[in-house]
Amino acid sequence: MKGRSVVSWTVILDGVVRLEGVKNGRVVFDEMPERNEVAWTIMITGYVDCGFSQESFSIAREMICELGMELNYVSLCSILTACSQSGDLMMGKWVHAYALKRKEKELNIMVGTALVDMYAKCGRIHVAYKFFKKMPERNVVAWNAMLSGLAMHGFGRTALDMFPSMFKEAMPDDVTFTSVLSACSHAGLVDHGCFYFSNLESLYGTTPKMEDCVESLKNYFSCFS
């Protein structure tokens, strides 16, 4: 493979990670005579997608501390996802500080949503809520992260109180209603749960696709039997 450009190497790396897995991808990565930002991002994302959080942290540290390279928005979101998966709040806070320092006011909605999700899944729902309220722009993914986080931590009524405001910014999808039904379940709001479940398709034109979640709600709400 001598004489290949860094672009060619990176294309090969991406294909190997996607088709053969991140472990084989690491072999190609280590053989690369030169690595660009895209190559590092491919490896970080590959590790996160496979659930190897610590490996993604390690390669990100090497990229930043040893080589002086910067994380882009894709790698930032991947690392935050790894923090959510592993519950590593300290690393999540570090990434948040890094993003604010490096990107200043350029934090886009993708990174903002990843931060909301990370803080919620790491047990800091109040921080997630505060950050969510300050986001200049919020899409359906950001709303889903916030609503599911509130439901997860037992703030079902808060999630339901927020839900009507969502329509001013984004249209809910099946993930949204799974979160809403979960919020009803956690808050013990049987009537609300029955209403949303019965009217999802007629009023909102959608139905949750997560059958296991819906089934658990059916079992919880006696009116679904």
LUMVEXSE-29937 format. One record per residue: residue in one letter; y, z, x of N, C-alpha, C in turn. Coordinates in Angstrom, 1 decimal, padded with zeros to 4 digits. Each point is the difference from the previous one (the first is absolute). Example, Ala and Ser with C-alpha at 12.3 -4.5 7.8 and 13.67 -1.06 7.14 Angstrom:
residues 2
   markol   n_north     n_up   n_east   ca_north    ca_up   ca_east   c_north     c_up   c_east
        A    -005.7    007.8    013.2      001.2    000.0    -000.9     001.2    000.0    000.9
        S     001.1   -000.7   -000.4      001.1    000.0     000.9     001.1    000.8   -000.8
***
This chain:
residues 225
   markol   n_north     n_up   n_east   ca_north    ca_up   ca_east   c_north     c_up   c_east
        M    -001.2    000.0    000.8      001.2    000.0    -000.8     001.3    000.0    000.9
        K    -000.2   -000.4    001.2      001.1   -000.1     000.9     001.0   -001.0   -000.5
        G     001.3    000.2    000.3      001.0   -000.9    -000.3     000.5    000.0   -001.5
        R    -000.6    000.9   -000.8      000.5    000.1    -001.4     001.3    000.8    000.0
        S     000.9   -000.4   -000.9      001.3    000.7    -000.1    -000.2    001.3   -000.8
        V     001.0    000.8    000.0     -000.1    001.3    -000.7    -000.1   -000.2   -001.5
        V     000.6   -001.1   -000.5     -000.2   -000.3    -001.4    -001.4   -000.4   -000.3
        S    -000.6   -000.8    000.8     -001.5   -000.3    -000.2    -000.8    001.2    000.0
        W     000.2    000.9    001.0     -000.8    001.2     000.1     000.2    000.9   -001.3
        T     001.3    000.0   -000.4      000.2    000.8    -001.2    -000.6   -000.5   -001.3
        V    -000.1   -001.3   -000.1     -000.7   -000.6    -001.1    -001.4    000.3    000.0
        I    -000.6   -000.1    001.2     -001.4    000.4     000.2    -000.3    001.4   -000.3
        L     000.9    000.9    000.4     -000.1    001.4    -000.2     000.0    000.3   -001.5
        D     000.9   -000.6   -000.7      000.1    000.2    -001.5    -001.2   -000.4   -000.7
        G    -000.6   -001.2    000.4     -001.2   -000.5    -000.6    -001.2    001.0    000.3
        V    -000.1    000.5    001.2     -001.1    000.8     000.3     000.1    001.4   -000.7
        V     001.2    000.5   -000.1      000.1    001.3    -000.7    -000.3   -000.2   -001.5
        R     000.4   -001.1   -000.6     -000.2   -000.3    -001.4    -001.5   -000.2   -000.3
        L    -000.6   -000.8    000.9     -001.4   -000.5    -000.3    -001.1    000.8    000.7
        E     000.3    000.6    001.1     -001.0    000.7     000.8     000.2    001.5    000.1
        G     001.2    000.5   -000.4      000.3    001.4     000.0     000.9    000.4    001.1
        V     000.6    001.2   -000.1      000.9    000.4     001.0    -000.6    000.4    001.3
        K    -001.2    000.4    000.1     -000.7    000.3     001.2    -000.1   -001.3    000.9
        N    -000.5   -001.0   -000.6      000.0   -001.3     000.8     001.4   -000.5    000.3
        G     000.9    000.2   -000.9      001.4   -000.3     000.2     000.5    000.7    001.2
        R    -000.3    001.2    000.2      000.5    000.8     001.2    -000.5   -000.6    001.3
        V    -001.2   -000.6    000.0     -000.5   -000.7     001.2     000.9   -001.1    000.3
        V     000.4   -000.8   -001.0      000.9   -001.2     000.2     001.3    000.5    000.5
        F     000.5    001.1   -000.7      001.3    000.6     000.4     000.1    000.4    001.4
        D    -001.1    000.7    000.5      000.0    000.4     001.4    -000.1   -001.1    001.0
        E    -000.5   -001.1   -000.5     -000.1   -001.2     000.9     001.3   -000.8    000.1
        M     000.9    000.2   -000.9      001.2   -000.8    -000.1     000.9    000.2    001.3
        P     000.3   -001.0    000.7      000.9    000.1     001.2     001.4    000.4   -000.4
        E     000.4   -000.3   -001.2      001.3    000.4    -000.5     000.0    000.3   -001.5
        R     000.7    001.0   -000.4     -000.1    000.4    -001.4     001.4    000.0   -000.6
        N     000.2   -000.6   -001.1      001.3    000.1    -000.7     000.0    001.0   -001.1
        E     001.2    000.1   -000.7      000.1    001.0    -001.0    -001.0   -000.2   -001.1
        V    -000.3   -001.3   -000.3     -000.9   -000.3    -001.1    -001.4    000.5    000.3
        A    -000.4   -000.2    001.3     -001.4    000.4     000.4    -000.1    001.5   -000.2
        W     001.0    000.8    000.4     -000.1    001.4    -000.1     000.0    000.4   -001.5
        T     000.8   -000.7   -000.8      000.0    000.3    -001.4    -001.4   -000.3   -000.7
        I    -000.6   -001.1    000.5     -001.3   -000.3    -000.6    -001.0    001.1    000.3
        M     000.0    000.6    001.2     -000.9    001.0     000.4     000.3    001.3   -000.8
        I     001.3    000.4   -000.1      000.3    001.2    -000.8    -000.4   -000.1   -001.4
        T     000.3   -001.2   -000.6     -000.4   -000.2    -001.4    -001.5    000.0   -000.2
        G    -000.7   -000.7    001.0     -001.5    000.0    -000.1    -000.6    001.3    000.0
        Y     000.5    000.9    000.9     -000.5    001.4     000.1     000.2    000.7   -001.3
        V     001.2   -000.1   -000.5      000.4    000.7    -001.3    -000.9   -000.5   -001.1
        D    -000.2   -001.3   -000.1     -000.8   -000.6    -001.1    -001.4    000.5    000.0
        C    -000.5    000.4    001.2     -001.4    000.4     000.2    -000.1    001.6   -000.1
        G     001.2    000.6   -000.2      000.0    001.5    -000.1     000.0    000.7    001.4
        F     000.3   -000.7    001.0      000.0    000.6     001.4     001.5    000.4    000.3
        S     000.4    001.1   -000.7      001.4    000.4     000.2     000.3    000.4    001.4
        Q    -000.8    000.8    000.6      000.3    000.5     001.4     000.1   -001.2    001.0
        E    -000.8   -001.0   -000.2      000.1   -001.2     000.9     001.3   -000.7   -000.2
        S     000.4   -000.1   -001.3      001.3   -000.6    -000.2     001.2    000.7    000.6
        F    -000.1    001.4   -000.1      001.0    000.8     000.6     000.1   -000.2    001.5
        S    -001.2   -000.1    000.6     -000.1   -000.1     001.5     000.6   -001.3    000.4
        I    -000.4   -001.1   -000.6      000.5   -001.3     000.4     001.5   -000.1   -000.3
        A     000.5    000.6   -001.0      001.5    000.0    -000.3     000.7    000.8    001.1
        R    -000.5    001.1    000.4      000.6    000.8     001.1     000.1   -000.8    001.3
        E    -001.1   -000.7    000.3     -000.1   -000.9     001.2     001.1   -001.1   -000.1
        M     000.1   -000.6   -001.1      000.9   -001.0    -000.3     001.5    000.4    000.3
        I     000.3    001.2   -000.6      001.4    000.5     000.1     000.3    000.7    001.3
        C    -000.9    001.0    000.4      000.3    000.9     001.1    -000.2   -000.7    001.3
        E    -001.1   -000.8    000.2     -000.3   -000.6     001.2     000.6   -001.3    000.3
        L     000.1   -000.8   -001.1      000.5   -001.3     000.2     001.5   -000.2   -000.5
        G     000.5    001.0   -000.7      001.4   -000.1    -000.5     000.2   -001.0   -001.1
        M    -001.1   -000.4   -000.7      000.2   -000.9    -001.2     000.3    000.8   -001.2
        E     000.5   -000.7   -001.0      000.3    000.6    -001.3    -000.9   -000.4   -001.1
        L    -000.2    001.0   -000.9     -000.8   -000.3    -001.2     000.8   -000.8   -001.0
        N    -000.6   -001.0   -000.6      000.7   -000.8    -001.0    -000.3    000.6   -001.4
        Y     000.5   -000.6   -001.0     -000.2    000.6    -001.4    -001.5    000.0   -000.4
        V    -000.8   -001.0    000.4     -001.4    000.0    -000.3    -000.7    001.1    000.7
        S     000.2    000.2    001.3     -000.7    001.1     000.7     000.5    001.3   -000.4
        L     001.3    000.2   -000.4      000.5    001.2    -000.5    -000.8    000.4   -001.3
        C    -000.1   -000.9   -000.9     -000.7    000.3    -001.2    -001.5    000.3    000.2
        S    -000.6   -000.7    001.0     -001.4    000.3     000.3    -000.2    001.4    000.5
        I     000.9    000.4    000.9     -000.1    001.3     000.6     000.2    001.1   -001.1
        L     001.0   -000.3   -000.9      000.2    001.0    -001.1    -001.2    000.0   -000.9
        T    -000.7   -001.1   -000.2     -001.2    000.0    -000.8    -001.1    000.9    000.7
        A    -000.1   -000.2    001.3     -000.9    000.9     000.8     000.3    001.4   -000.1
        C     001.3    000.4   -000.1      000.4    001.4    -000.2    -000.5    000.5   -001.3
        S     000.2   -000.9   -001.0     -000.4    000.3    -001.4    -001.5    000.2   -000.1
        Q    -000.8   -000.8    000.7     -001.5    000.1     000.0    -000.4    001.3    000.7
        S     000.6    000.3    001.1     -000.5    001.1     000.8     000.7    001.3   -000.3
        G     001.1    000.0   -000.8      000.8    001.2    -000.3     000.8    000.5    001.1
        D     000.3   -000.9    001.0      000.7    000.4     001.2     001.6    000.0   -000.3
        L     000.4    001.1   -000.5      001.5    000.1    -000.4     000.9   -000.1    001.2
        M    -000.4    000.6    001.1      000.8    000.0     001.2     000.2   -001.4    000.5
        M    -001.0   -000.8    000.1      000.1   -001.4     000.4     000.9   -000.7   -001.0
        G    -000.2    000.3   -001.3      000.8   -000.7    -001.0     001.5    000.3    000.1
        K     000.3    001.2    000.3      001.4    000.4     000.2     000.6   -000.7    001.3
        W    -000.9   -000.1    001.0      000.5   -000.7     001.2     000.3   -001.5   -000.3
        V    -000.9   -000.6   -000.7      000.2   -001.4    -000.4     001.3   -000.2   -000.8
        H     000.2    001.0   -000.9      001.2    000.0    -000.9     001.3    000.0    000.9
        A     000.0    001.0    001.0      001.1    000.1     000.9     000.2   -001.2    000.8
        Y    -001.1   -000.6    000.5      000.0   -001.2     000.8     000.6   -001.1   -000.8
        A    -000.4   -000.2   -001.2      000.5   -001.1    -000.8     001.5    000.1   -000.3
        L     000.4    001.2   -000.3      001.4    000.3    -000.2     000.9   -000.3    001.3
        K    -000.6    000.4    001.1      000.7   -000.2     001.3     000.1   -001.5    000.4
        R    -001.2   -000.7   -000.1     -000.1   -001.4     000.4     000.6   -001.0   -001.0
        K    -000.3    000.3   -001.2      000.4   -001.0    -001.1     001.4    000.4   -000.7
        E     000.4    001.2    000.3      001.3    000.5    -000.6     000.0   -000.2   -001.5
        K     000.9   -000.7   -000.5      000.1   -000.2    -001.5    -000.8   -001.2   -000.4
        E    -000.8   -000.6    000.8     -000.8   -001.1    -000.3    -001.4    000.3   -000.6
        L    -000.2    001.3   -000.2     -001.3    000.3    -000.6    -000.2   -000.7   -001.3
        N    -001.1   -000.8    000.0     -000.2   -000.9    -001.2    -000.8    000.8   -001.0
        I    -000.2   -000.7   -001.2     -000.7    000.7    -001.1    -001.5    000.2    000.4
        M    -000.6   -000.8    000.8     -001.4    000.1     000.4    -000.2    001.3    000.8
        V     000.9    000.3    001.0     -000.1    001.2     000.7     000.3    001.2   -000.8
        G     001.1   -000.1   -000.9      000.3    001.1    -000.8    -001.1    000.4   -000.9
        T    -000.7   -001.0   -000.6     -001.1    000.3    -000.9    -001.2    000.7    000.8
        A    -000.2   -000.5    001.2     -001.0    000.6     000.9     000.3    001.5    000.3
        L     001.3    000.3    000.2      000.4    001.4     000.2    -000.2    000.8   -001.2
        V     000.3   -000.5   -001.2     -000.2    000.8    -001.2    -001.5    000.3   -000.2
        D    -000.8   -001.0    000.3     -001.5    000.2    -000.2    -000.5    001.0    001.1
        M     000.5   -000.1    001.2     -000.4    000.9     001.1     000.3    001.4   -000.3
        Y     001.2    000.3   -000.4      000.4    001.3    -000.3    -000.7    000.6   -001.2
        A    -000.3   -000.8   -001.0     -000.7    000.5    -001.1    -001.4    000.3    000.3
        K    -000.7   -000.9    000.8     -001.4    000.3     000.3    -000.2    001.0    001.1
        C     001.1    000.3    000.7     -000.1    001.1     001.1     000.5    001.3   -000.6
        G     000.2    000.1   -001.3      000.3    001.3    -000.7     001.4    000.3   -000.1
        R     000.9   -000.9    000.3      001.4    000.3     000.0     000.7   -000.8   -001.2
        I    -000.5    000.3   -001.2      000.4   -000.8    -001.2     001.5    000.1   -000.2
        H     000.6    001.2    000.3      001.5    000.2    -000.2     000.8   -000.9    000.9
        V    -000.5   -000.2    001.3      000.6   -000.8     000.9    -000.1   -001.5   -000.4
        A    -001.2   -000.3   -000.5     -000.2   -001.4    -000.5     000.9   -000.3   -001.2
        Y     000.2    000.9   -000.9      000.8   -000.1    -001.2     001.5   -000.2    000.5
        K     000.4    000.8    000.9      001.4    000.0     000.5     000.3   -001.4    000.6
        F    -001.0   -000.4    000.9      000.2   -001.3     000.6     000.0   -001.2   -001.0
        F    -000.9    000.1   -000.9     -000.1   -001.0    -001.1     001.3   -000.2   -000.7
        K     000.6    001.2   -000.4      001.3   -000.1    -000.7     001.1   -000.6    000.8
        K    -000.1    000.1    001.3      001.1   -000.6     000.8    -000.2   -001.4    000.4
        M    -001.2   -000.6   -000.3     -000.2   -001.4     000.3     000.9   -000.9   -000.7
        P     000.7   -000.9    000.7      001.0   -000.9    -000.7    -000.7   -001.0   -000.9
        E    -001.2   -000.3    000.3     -000.8   -001.0    -000.8    -001.4    000.5   -000.1
        R    -000.6   -000.1   -001.2     -001.3    000.4    -000.3    -000.8   -001.0   -000.8
        N    -001.2   -000.4    000.4     -000.8   -001.0    -000.7    -001.1    000.7   -000.6
        V    -000.9   -000.7   -000.7     -001.2    000.6    -000.7    -000.9    000.8    001.0
        V    -000.1   -000.5    001.2     -000.9    000.7     001.0     000.6    001.4    000.3
        A     001.4    000.1    000.2      000.6    001.2     000.2    -000.1    001.0   -001.1
        W     000.2   -000.5   -001.2     -000.2    000.8    -001.2    -001.4    000.5   -000.1
        N    -001.0   -000.9    000.2     -001.4    000.5    -000.1    -000.3    001.1    001.0
        A     000.5   -000.1    001.2     -000.2    001.0     001.1     000.6    001.3   -000.5
        M     001.2    000.0   -000.6      000.6    001.2    -000.5    -000.7    000.6   -001.1
        L    -000.4   -000.8   -001.0     -000.6    000.5    -001.2    -001.4    000.6    000.3
        S    -000.8   -000.7    000.8     -001.3    000.4     000.4     000.1    001.3    000.8
        G     001.0    000.1    000.9      000.2    001.2     000.8     000.3    001.2   -000.9
        L     000.9   -000.2   -001.0      000.3    001.1    -000.9    -001.2    000.5   -000.8
        A    -000.8   -001.0   -000.5     -001.2    000.3    -000.8    -001.0    000.7    000.9
        M    -000.2   -000.4    001.3     -000.9    000.6     000.9     000.3    001.5    000.2
        H     001.3    000.3    000.1      000.4    001.4     000.3     000.3    000.8   -001.2
        G    -000.4   -000.5   -001.2      000.1    000.8    -001.2     001.3    000.0   -000.7
        F     000.9   -001.0    000.4      001.2   -000.1    -000.7     000.0   -001.2   -001.0
        G    -001.0    000.1   -000.9     -000.2   -001.0    -000.9     001.1   -000.2   -001.0
        R     000.6    001.1   -000.5      001.1   -000.2    -000.9     001.2   -000.6    000.7
        T     000.3    000.3    001.2      001.1   -000.6     000.8    -000.3   -001.5    000.1
        A    -001.2   -000.4    000.3     -000.3   -001.4     000.1     000.2   -000.7   -001.4
        L    -000.4    000.6   -001.1      000.2   -000.6    -001.3     001.5   -000.1   -000.4
        D     000.8    001.0    000.5      001.4    000.0    -000.3     000.7   -001.1    000.8
        M    -000.5   -000.3    001.2      000.6   -001.0     000.8    -000.4   -001.4   -000.5
        F    -001.2   -000.1   -000.6     -000.6   -001.4    -000.3     001.0   -000.9   -000.7
        P     000.7    000.5   -001.1      000.9   -001.0    -000.7     001.1   -000.6    000.9
        S     000.4    000.7    001.0      001.1   -000.5     000.9    -000.5   -001.1    000.8
        M    -001.4   -000.1    000.2     -000.5   -001.1     000.8     000.3   -001.4   -000.5
        F     000.1   -000.1   -001.3      000.2   -001.3    -000.7     001.3   -000.6    000.4
        K     001.0    000.8    000.5      001.3   -000.5     000.4    -000.1   -000.7    001.3
        E    -001.1    000.3    000.8     -000.1   -000.6     001.4    -001.2   -000.8    000.2
        A    -001.1    000.2   -000.7     -001.3   -000.7     000.2    -000.8    000.1   -001.2
        M    -000.9   -001.0   -000.2     -000.9   -000.1    -001.0    -001.3    000.7    000.4
        P    -000.5    000.9   -000.8     -001.3    000.7     000.4    -001.2   -000.9    000.1
        D    -001.0    000.3    000.7     -001.2   -000.7     000.1    -001.2    000.9   -000.3
        D    -001.2   -000.5    000.2     -001.2    000.8    -000.3     000.0    001.3    000.8
        V     000.4   -000.1    001.3      000.0    001.2     000.8     001.0    001.1   -000.5
        T     001.1   -000.5   -000.5      001.0    000.9    -000.6    -000.6    000.8   -001.2
        F    -000.7   -000.7   -000.8     -000.6    000.7    -001.2    -001.2    000.9    000.4
        T    -000.7   -000.3    001.0     -001.0    000.9     000.5     000.7    001.3    000.4
        S     001.1   -000.1    000.7      000.7    001.2     000.4     000.6    000.7   -001.2
        V     000.5   -000.7   -001.0      000.5    000.7    -001.2    -001.1    000.7   -000.7
        L    -001.2   -000.6   -000.2     -001.1    000.7    -000.6    -000.5    001.2    000.8
        S     000.1   -000.2    001.3     -000.4    001.2     000.9     001.0    001.1   -000.2
        A     001.3   -000.3   -000.1      001.0    001.0    -000.3    -000.2    000.7   -001.3
        C    -000.4   -000.7   -001.0     -000.3    000.6    -001.3    -001.2    001.0    000.2
        S    -001.0   -000.5    000.7     -001.2    000.9     000.2     000.4    001.3    000.7
        H     000.7   -000.2    001.1      000.4    001.2     000.8     000.9    001.0   -000.8
        A     000.8   -000.6   -000.8      001.0    000.9    -000.8    -000.6    000.5   -001.3
        G    -001.2   -000.5   -000.3     -000.7    000.4    -001.3     000.7   -000.5   -001.2
        L     000.7   -001.2    000.1      000.7   -000.6    -001.1    -000.9   -001.0   -000.7
        V    -000.8    000.6   -000.9     -001.0   -000.9    -000.7     000.7   -001.0   -000.8
        D     001.0    000.3   -000.8      000.6   -000.9    -000.9     000.6   -001.2    000.8
        H     000.7    000.4    001.1      000.6   -001.1     000.8    -001.0   -000.9    000.6
        G    -001.1    000.6    000.5     -001.1   -000.8     000.5    -000.6   -000.9   -001.0
        C    -000.2    000.4   -001.2     -000.6   -000.8    -001.0     001.0   -001.1   -000.4
        F     001.3    000.3    000.0      001.0   -001.0    -000.4     000.0   -001.2    001.1
        Y     000.1    000.4    001.2      000.1   -001.0     001.1    -001.3   -000.8    000.0
        F    -001.2    000.7    000.0     -001.2   -000.7     000.1    -000.2   -001.0   -001.2
        S     000.4    000.4   -001.2     -000.2   -000.8    -001.2     001.0   -001.2    000.0
        N     001.2    000.1    000.6      001.0   -001.0    -000.1     000.4   -000.8    001.3
        L    -000.9    000.2    001.0      000.3   -000.7     001.3     000.2   -001.5   -000.2
        E    -001.0   -000.6   -000.7      000.0   -001.4    -000.1     001.0   -000.5   -001.1
        S     000.1    000.7   -001.1      000.8   -000.5    -001.1     001.5    000.1    000.4
        L     000.4    001.1    000.6      001.4    000.3     000.3     000.4   -000.5    001.4
        Y    -000.9    000.1    001.0      000.4   -000.3     001.4    -000.8   -001.2    000.5
        G    -001.0   -000.5   -000.7     -000.6   -001.2     000.5    -000.9    000.2    001.2
        T    -000.5    001.1    000.2     -000.9    000.3     001.2    -001.0    001.0   -000.3
        T    -001.1    000.0    000.8     -001.0    001.0    -000.1    -000.5    000.4    001.3
        P    -000.2    001.3    000.3     -000.4    000.4     001.3    -001.4   -000.6    000.4
        K    -000.1   -000.4    001.2     -001.2   -000.6     000.5    -001.0    001.0    000.7
        M     000.5    001.2    000.2     -000.8    001.0     000.6    -000.8    000.7   -001.0
        E    -001.2   -000.6   -000.3     -000.8    000.5    -001.1    -000.4    001.4    000.2
        D    -000.3    000.4    001.2     -000.5    001.4     000.3     001.1    001.0   -000.4
        C     001.3   -000.4    000.3      001.1    001.0    -000.4     000.1    000.0   -001.5
        V    -000.1   -001.1   -000.7      000.1   -000.1    -001.4    -001.1    000.8   -000.7
        E    -001.2   -000.1    000.6     -001.2    000.7    -000.6     000.2    001.5    000.1
        S     000.5    000.4    001.2      000.2    001.5     000.1     001.1    000.5   -001.0
        L     001.0   -000.8   -000.3      001.0    000.3    -001.0    -000.7    000.1   -001.4
        K    -000.9   -001.0   -000.2     -000.6    000.0    -001.3    -000.8    001.3   -000.2
        N    -000.7    000.4    001.0     -000.8    001.3    -000.1     000.9    001.2   -000.1
        Y     001.2   -000.1    000.6      001.0    001.1    -000.1     000.6    000.1   -001.4
        F     000.4   -001.1   -000.5      000.7    000.0    -001.3    -001.1   -000.2   -001.1
        S    -000.1    001.1   -000.8     -001.1   -000.1    -001.1     000.3   -001.1   -001.0
        C     001.3   -000.4   -000.1      000.3   -001.0    -001.0    -000.5   -001.4    000.4
        F    -000.4   -000.1    001.3     -000.6   -001.3     000.4    -001.4   -000.2   -000.3
        S    -000.7    001.1   -000.5     -001.4   -000.1    -000.2    -000.3   -000.7   -001.4
***
